[in-house]
């Protein structure tokens, strides 16, 4: 089978690889669509602490059952919750397996879906409805992250929201909150090409390179500050603005993963009695809600800006590591 293989820092290849053999508890899936995630970019840069070359990346995907599933017939369209949990640690046995003490993922800790075929645990495979395309189904994993962020922060319809970062996760968060009733959503994003897409989707944009972020947020919230400030950027320059732009007793939600510990103004957090929550992946319920959301909101497909054949593997990573209008880049294998 053809596979996109991470060979080392900033190096991938399109190579032939043996089709995985079905093993107990796992099923073989023919890949349809697979997205490049921020984690894949981290692996590509050689900066992920667990991923080791050679590796087939890819944990956001859809496909078709080939063999090994006890109830789903061959050809059934599916997606996969890629979390691999131990089932025995305290978080797992208390219903919080998404923060398993030894959490692993398909496409990071074992070969993933940037190949014609991929293995996945049977209990993590979800059949797709006829209303959901395979292309859009490959976006389900990042939408599940967004759903988890909304639920983790106890979002209430009508609350004002600022999202820092207009990439895939930022837009998934914004569109999820919009579908849940948010009407005043501001997205802070410096990439002018992305800003155009964000505005097409109907969101208020703030360019930190040309506008004063705090002034613009205060203007759009009548001087109060935002009810929710959500960090999907993960850039050190964003952190001071989180406590500045959220209202008194407002909520900050950290979705982005920081490579280095940032400095947080805890005194300002104290004076404003802020709540800061952190998001790590998603629960099984979040994943189910993401599927429901995608079936009802086809507009999410607008986040997918590029779908490439496997032969253009390098182009996909180049789009996301250089200045471009790319948001979600996918490969198509079927």
N, C-alpha and C positions, 0 to 999 in steps of 0.2 A: 504494500500500500504506500501511497505518497504521504509524507509527513513533513511538517515544518519543525525542525529540530533546533533547539538552543544548544549551541556548541561551545559557548564561552562568552565573555563580556563583549557585547556589541556584535555578536556573530551568530547568524542563523543560517540554516541550509534547508533546501528542499530535497529530501532524500527518500530512497525506498527503504521500507522497514517491514518486518514480519507482522502480519495481522495478529493481534493479541489472542491468546487461547482463552476460551471461557473457563472460569474457575468457579468453585462453589460459592454461592451467594452473590455472584456478579453476573451481569448480562453484557452481551456484545451489542454495540450500537453503531450503525452507519451514520457518520456525521453529515449533517446538512449545512448548518451555519454555526460559526464560532466567532466570538468577538475578542478583540484585543483589550485587555483590562489594564488598569494602572499597575496592578501587581505584575502583569506580564512585562510591562515596560521596566519595572524594577528588576525583574529577573534578567531581561535583555541587557540591562546596564551592568549586570554582574553584582548587584547590590542586595539581592534577597538572601537572608541568612540561612534558609533551608534548601532552596532549589539548587540542584547540582547538575551540571552537564554530563552527558547528553540528556536532554529532557524534551519531551513533547509537551508544550504549554497548552493552555486553554481550559478554562473552567466555566465559561459562559457559552452554552451551546444547545443546539437542538439536533434531532436526528430520528432514526428509524430503528426499531428493534430488529435484530438479526437472529440472535439465539440466546438461550440461557434464562429467559424470563418465564416463571411458572404460570403466569396468568395473561400476560400481554402477548398477542399473536405477532408473528413476524410481519414487519411492515407498519406496525403501529407507530405513529409519530409521537415523540416524547421529548421532554427536557429533563435535566438532572439537577437536583440540589447537590452541589459538589462537596459538601462538608463531610469529613471523615472523623467520627468521634469514637472514643474508647468504650463508652457505655458503662464504665465502672467508677469513674471519679465522682466527687461530690456534685459538681454542676450537672453531670449527665444523669445521675440518679435522682436529682431534685428537679428535673424538667428544664434545665438550662444548658442543654448539650451544645448550644451554639458558642458557649464559652468553655468548652471542654478544656481540661488542663493540658491535654496533648493534641489539641485540634490540628487536623491536617486537611488538605484539599486535593481533590483530583486536579491534575494539571500543575501542581506545585510539588507535592510529595510523592506523586506517581504520575505516569504519563497521562496527558489530557487529550483534548479533542481537536487540536490542530493537526489532525490526521484523518484519513478516510474512515478509520474505525477506532473506537474507544471502548474501554471497559468501564462500567459503573456499578456500584452496589445496587442490588435489586430494590432495597427499601428506600433508595434515594431517587428512583426513576418515577417521573410523573407523566401520565398520558396527556396529550393535548386535545382540546376540542376542535371541531371542524372550523370554528370561528376564528381560530388563532393561527396565523401563518407561521411557518418554520423560521422565517427571518425574524419576526417579532418575538417569537418564543425564545430566541437566543439572547434577548434583552432581559429576560425574566430575572436573572440573578442580580444585576444592578438595580432593577426596580424593587426587588426584595430588600436590598440595602436601604433604599429610600423609604419604603413602607416601615421598616424597623426604626428608622430615624424619626419618622412622624409619630409612631406609637411610643417610642422611648421617651420622647419629649412631651407626650400628652397634649398634642396639638388640638386646639379648639377652633372650629370654623369661625372665620372673621378676624383671627389674630393676624397682625402684620408680620411679614417674614423677610429677612435678608439672607440670601445665600451667597457666600463667598466661593467663587469658582464656577465657571460655566461649562465645565466638561461634562462627561457622561453622567457621573454621579450627581453633580450639581443640578443638571437639567432634569434628571429623574426625580430628584427631591422636589424641585420646583413644580414639575408636572403632577407629581403625586399629591402634593399639598393643594394645588389648584383643583384637582379632582375631588379633594376632600373639603373644598369650600373656601380656600384662601383666595382673597381678591387683591391684596396689596403685596405682591411679591417683587422684591428687588434683587437683581443678580449683579454682583460685583465681579467684573471680568476685564482684564487688560487687552485681550486679543481682539483686535478690531474685526477680524474675519468671523470670529465666533459671535461677537456682539450682534452682527447682522442676523445670524440665525436665531439668536435669543429674542431679538425684537420681532422677528417673523412669527415666533411662537407666542407673542403677546405679553412678554414680561418687561418690566422696567429695568433698564440697564444703567449701570454706573461704571465708568471707566476710571480706575484709580490713577492712570497715567495723565489724565487730562481734567479730572474733577476731584473735588474734595469729598471723600467718601462720607465722612461724618456729617458735613453740611447737607449733602444730598439726602441722606437717610433722615436727618432731623426735619428737613423740608417736607419729605413725603410722609412723615409721621406726626406732623404738627408740633414739632419740638419735643416730643415725648421719647422717641427712640423706638426700636422695633420690639415687638413681643417676643419674637424668636430670632436668634442669629445663629445660622448654621454654617459651620466651616467645612467646606468640601474642597478647599484649596490646598491646605497643608503647607503653606508658605510662611516663614517666620514673620514677614511684614504684616500678615493678617492678624496675628495674635493680639497686638495692642488695640486693634480696632474692634475686637469682639466685645470687650468690656466697655469700650467707649460708646458704641452705637446701640447696645441693647438698653431697653428701658429699665427703670428701677423695678426690682423684683422680676425681671425678665429671665428668659432661659437661653442658655448657650448650649448648642449641641455640636460636639466634635465628631465629624464623620471621617475626615481625612487622617491619614497616618503620617505622623511626623518622623523624619529620618533622624532628627536630633531634638532633644528636649527643649522646647521654647520657654521663654520667660513670660509668665502670666502675672498681670497686675492684681494680686490677691486682695490688696487693700481696697482697690476700687470695687472688687467683687463683694467685699464685706460691706462697704458703705452703701452699696445698691442692693444688698441682699440677693445676689444673683444665684441662679441654679445652673450648674454646668453638668451636662450629661455626656457620656461617651458611647459610641456605637461601634460594635464589632459584628460584622456580617448580619445575620438574621436568624429568626426562629423558624420552625416548620410552619407556624401559623402565618408569619410574614410572607413566606414563599407562596402559600396558598392564596393569600390576599393579593399578592403581585400578579398571580395568574388571573384572578378575577378582574383585576384592574386593567390588564392588557386586553382582555376579551371585550371590555366595555369602552376602552379609550384607544382607538387605533392611531390617534395623533402621536403617540409615543414613537411611532415608526420614523417620525421626522428627525429624531435624534440620530438615527443611523444615516451617516453621510456617505459612507463608502462601503461597497461590497465587492471584494476582489477575488479572483481565482487564486488557487494555491501557488501557481507559477509566479505571482506578483507578491510573494510573501515579504520580501524586503521593502517593497513600496509601502506596505501597510505600516511597518514600524517607522519608516522614514516620515510618513505623514504625521505621526504622533510625536516624533522627537524633533521635528522642525516646525517653523511657523507655517501654519496652514489653516484652512477652514474645517479640518477634520474634527469630528466629535467622537462618534462611535464608528470604528472601522471593524469590518467583519471579513472573514473568508468564507467562501461557499465551496462545498465539496461535492454536492449532488448535482 
